Amino acid sequence: MKKIKDKIIIANTVSLVFISFVIILAMTIFLIHTAVEAETKEMDKLLPTVIKKLDEVPDNKLKETYRNYDYADKEYISLAVEKNGKFIYLSDDKDSFKLKRFESNKLKTKWDRFIYKKIYTGHNAKYYAIRNFEFMEAHELLYVMIAMFVLITISIVIISKIVAEHVLNPLSNIISQSNEMSKHNINIQLTKKRDDEIGELIDVLNETFNKKKEIIKSQKNFTSNVSHELKTPLAIMKGYLDILQWARDDKDLLNEAIENLNLEVKNIERIINTLFLNSNLEKITIKKEITNVKQLFEKIKKDYELLNIKNKIIIKVDNEINIFVDKNLISEVLRGLIDNSIKYSIGNIELLVKEDETVEIIVRNYGDRIPEEEKKNLFNRNFQGKNAKKGAGLGLPIMKDIILLNDGEIYIENRKDGIDVKIQFAKINYENE
């Protein structure tokens, strides 16, 4: 199979050789024509003198006089005269004269030469002249042109090969290194040595490989986190299933086991819903509805009370405040923030809402403050704080995406005794709803 380099060399060579051939051929024809034209002009200067001399000679002496008369280029000129109804061949090559087809001032090509014919008028006579230009007269010019053509052809092949290798060798290196990376050696970076389009291609490929590396790393972390999250509820469920086997006669213990199995099922269901949001947010259709914030808080609090968490959830809502959002998605965001508070704080978790120019929901905990340099990057997908803990919960970048889909804003503030995560939504304009 021909490679691109070979195709470039062949295409360049054929096209440039053809162009060179046409140019050299045109130059050769031009130079030969120039030489022929110069010789015919020289003949026009010489023959009038010869004709004047012959006009003074009797008919029976013409041939002898011409043989004895010497002038430049005589060996290349054939001459005949028509005088007093007679046609006299002054040269020995009378076969060259075909009077019926004798065209004056015409240059013709024979298989071995060029010939130029012209009729001159003398005193009561016509002189038929033929100038012969044998190809051998132009042999030096032809040799030079052929040599030039060969040299140009060789130069074109060499230059095309050098250019093709210069352009395509980086592509060969890219293919080689990419094959190495495809064998799971994803830490390799393509080497950039140029600042042209190939250099830009290398930058794009390196960026693509870096994203692939991040995806693989994310997948590994995701698998690890899911295993970690599901391990505990599954172990608890297994324990209670064992209890169900030997505590069939103990009604209280049986009810307790069934109740806790139900809680762990809900816990696994919540983990699965969270994982779904993490991987399919872009496919979700937003279904907004008027949502009472206090009722939303109370439902979430009740769910967490069933999980027997150590933190106490406190609701602080003064008035009945509504927001226009996708209730299920916002519930998942609040659960994610509460989960983070459970991980990183040991005190109470407060759910607050305020209404002024906007509706502001606050999830407050009493854990450690977040360093300012980390706080700026918490909503970036590829950032992980120094004190981050494993989990398959809803990450802050996903939470931010959900809030933005609901036309809200989210940001984090440090307090002296903890952290506030604030979510702002526009107040409902009931005339437009």
ABEGO torsion letter per residue (X at the ends): XBBAAAAAAAAAAAAAAAAAAAAAAAAAAAAAAAAAAAAAAAAAAAAAAAAAAAAABBAAAAAAAAAABBBBGAAABBBBBBBGGBBBBABABAAABBAAABBBGBBBBBAABBBBBBBBBBBGBBBBBBBBBBAAAAAAAAAAAAAAAAAAAAAAAAAAAAAAAAAAAAAAAAAAAAAAAAAGBAABBBBBABABAAAAAAAAAAAAAAAAAAAAAAAAAAAAAAAAAAAAAAAAAAAAAAAAAAAAABAAAAAAAAAAAAAAAAAAAAAAAAAAAAAAAAABBBBBBBBBAAAAAAAAAAAAAAAGBABBBBBBBABBBBBBBBAAAAAAAAAAAAAAAAAABABBBBBBBBBBABBBBBBBBABBBBBAAAAAAAABAABBBAABBBEABBBAAAAAAAAAAAGBBBBBBBBAAEBBBBBBBBBBBAAAX
